[in-house]
Amino acid sequence: MKKLHQLVIKSFIGPLILTFFFVVFVLLMQFLWKYIDDLIGKGLEFNIIAEFMLYTTATLVPLAMPLAVLLASLMTFGNLAENLELLAFKSSGISLVRIMAPVMIISLVISMGAFLFSNHVLPFSNLKMRSLLYDIQQQRPELTIKPGVFDNTLEGYSIRIGDKDNKTNLLRNIWIYDHTDKQGNVSVTIADSGYMKMSADEKHLQLTLYNGKSYRELQKQKKDERHIKSYPHRRENFEYQEMIIEMTGFGLNRSDEKLFKNSYSMLNLSQLQHFDDSLTEDIDLLLDKLNTTITKTLKGKPKGILMNKSSFHPDSLKETLETRELRIQAIHVDSAYAELSKLERRRAISQSIKFARSNKSVTTSNVGTADWRYARLRRYQIEIHRKFTLSILCLVFFFIGAPLGAIIRKGGLGMPVIVSVLLFLIYYILSMMGEKFVRESIIPPYMGMWASTFILVPVSIWLTYKAANDSVIMNIETYFVWIKKLSQWMKKRFRVS
């Protein structure tokens, strides 16, 4: 390997690793901010948080890698151009494409690795992350009782406090309704003040109550001799009392991952293709069944459903009509309807309304089912194309970042970061627009998912061409000169005319 290639590779690997972890960190913070309400206040253990962060980070790798390649290539060739190293290479007769060759191979390897990661590692990471996120969202939060509101967080208990001292945590005017027997409000405890705290193992709630009373209704009894009902109860007064309530349902319950394994983001390429084929076949069968049903209801009705023709056709004429070859003849509906009697008209209208309502019900049901299956099919098709687009994007972004860095001639984290973010936002907006159009079945999946890439490919080719020919496309004075020449040409044109 030539020293030139070693220099370029060393200059590229460092920024690539740095920017990759930087981009992953930014995307991870954005993800956590999105789900911050579902994560805080759940009392999660450190190993659960670490597991969730690990799987979430793995799911962000396919999106972070293209941006890291773009930013690293901008920084690398921006530094080489700023330090006049590119100028020295070109003065030695080495073209820009030859300088880019080793990094181009690395970007190609990264692109292939990104596809393998998306196809094999990403489905597993998505399955683990989504199932764990669902379990965290379903976990009941720690007990936080607000003053003046009945809190039913604890299973079997309804607790209300009148006021709370934030400095001493002293609770005042405490009401506790015990519903564990599932017989209604038969047990009530009222205290003037008290304290509430969790046990060391966080499995029980300890209540210390002062100056209160408890009221409990006993089993209903009936005095047969008097034919009346009595409702005995027990009332107790206390100055000090301790209650221990079990905290049921507050731990993290892990769901079965098989419930999530058929989601589109948890499948590899072969599995996605299988679901694509299955849903396509189901939709075709559904539409064929709907077409057959509608055809039968419109054309296959019994001939004598509106009137009994045998009542006004003699047997000889009837036999002649049955043996005669059937011919399709246009009939004016109004004329045929006018020939019917009042009873036959009423019967015809009733049957027509019945057929119309039946067809409407069948059509609505089948169309709803078809729309739902189409929506699922589009999801699987989008995921299939996404595995390829994000992988190819690594290579496309390199051919944008490397020549653009050579043209801008600015290294570091200033200008490259701004340019990278702008380019990535343009790609992301175009990609989201295309994905939305695909979900709404406005355009085919391949067109919507590849549109942003097709737009960026000519841009990358044009930038590479301009950088190889040392064009100064980022120099504002160049455009002013072009505008000046255009204005002079326009003046001469109008003077001649």
C-alpha positions, 0 to 999 in steps of 0.5 A: 500500500502506498504511503498516500493511501495510508495517509488518507485512510488514517485521516479518514478512520479517526473522524469516522469513529468519532463522528459515528459515536457522536451521531449515535449519541445525538440520535439516542438523546433524541429517542430518549427525549421522545419516550421520556414520559414512559421511562421516568418514575418507573423505579427501573433497575440499572441492568434494565436501563443498560439493556434498553440503552444497548438495544436502542443504540443498536437500532440506531446504527443503520441511520447513524452510519450514513451520516457518520460517513458523510461527516467524516469524508467532509472533515477528512478531505476538508482538512487535506484541502485546507492544509494544501495536501490535496494541492501537493498531491495534484501537483504531483500528477495524482488525480482526486479520484485516485486519492479517494480510491482507498476511502471509496473501498472502505465506504463500499465495505461499510455499505455492505456491512450496513446491509448485513447489520440491517438484515441480521442484527437489526431485527433482533435488536428491534425485537428486544428493544420494542418488547422491553419498551412495551414492558416499561410502558406497561409498568405501573409507576411508583406511588405518588398520591396527590392531595385532594384526589382519591388515588387507586394505584394500589390494587384493592385500596383507594387512598386520599390525603388532604394535605402534605408537608413537602419538608417533613413528608407529614400527611394530614387528613388521611382516608383509606378505603379497603376494597380487598374483599371486593364488597364495596366500602365496608372498611374505612380508616381515617387518621388525622396525620401520618407518614408513608414510605416504601419498605427496603425491598420496595415490595410493601408500603408502610403507613404510620397513622396517628389519632384516627379511627377505623370502621368496618361493616360485619356480615349482614344478619337477619333476626327472623323473629322480628323480620328485620335486617340488622347491619352490625359494624365495628368501630375502633379509635386509635392514637397510633397504628401501623399498616403494611400494604403489599405493592402488587403489580409494580415490578417489571413483567417481561412479555413473551417476545413471540408477540412482537416477532411478526412486526415488520421491523423485527424481520429479515429480508427473507421473512419480509419477502415471505409476508409480502408474497402472502399478503399479496396472495391474500389480497388477490383472493379477497378481491376475486371473492368480492368480484364473484360475490358482487357478480352473483348478486347483480346477475345471478338472481333467480329469474322469478324473484320479482314475479311469478311468470308461470301465472301468465304463461301457458305451459306450451308457451313456457316450454317454447320459451325455455327451449328457445336460445337466450338473447341479450336485449336492451330493456328500458327500465322505466317502461318495464317498471310501468307495466308492473302492477302496484303489488309488483312495483312494491315488491320490486322496490323492496327487493332492489333496496334489499340487494343494494344494502346487501351489496353495500355491506359486503363491499364495505366489509371487504374494502375495509379488510383490503385496506388494512391488508394493503397498509400492512403490505406497504409496511413490509415493502417499505422495510424491504427497500429501507434495508437497501436504501440506508446501505447504499446511502453510505456510498452515496454520502461518501461521493457527496462528502469527499468532493464537497470537502475538497471544494469547501476546503474547511476541516474541523467540526465547524463547516462540515457539521453544518453542511452534513446536517443540511444534506442529511435533513434534505435526504430525511425530508425527501425520504419521509415524503416518499414513505408517506406517499407509499403508505397512502398508496399514491406511488409504488414502494420502489419509487417512494423509497428510492426517490431521495437516493435517485435525487442524491446520486446525480448530485454526487456525480456532479460534485465529484466531477466538479472537484476533480476539475478544480471548479470553484462552485463554492466561491460566491464571486464566480456567480457574480461574474456569471450574473454580470456577463448575463446582464451585459449580454442582455443589454447588448441584445436589447440595444441591437433590437 
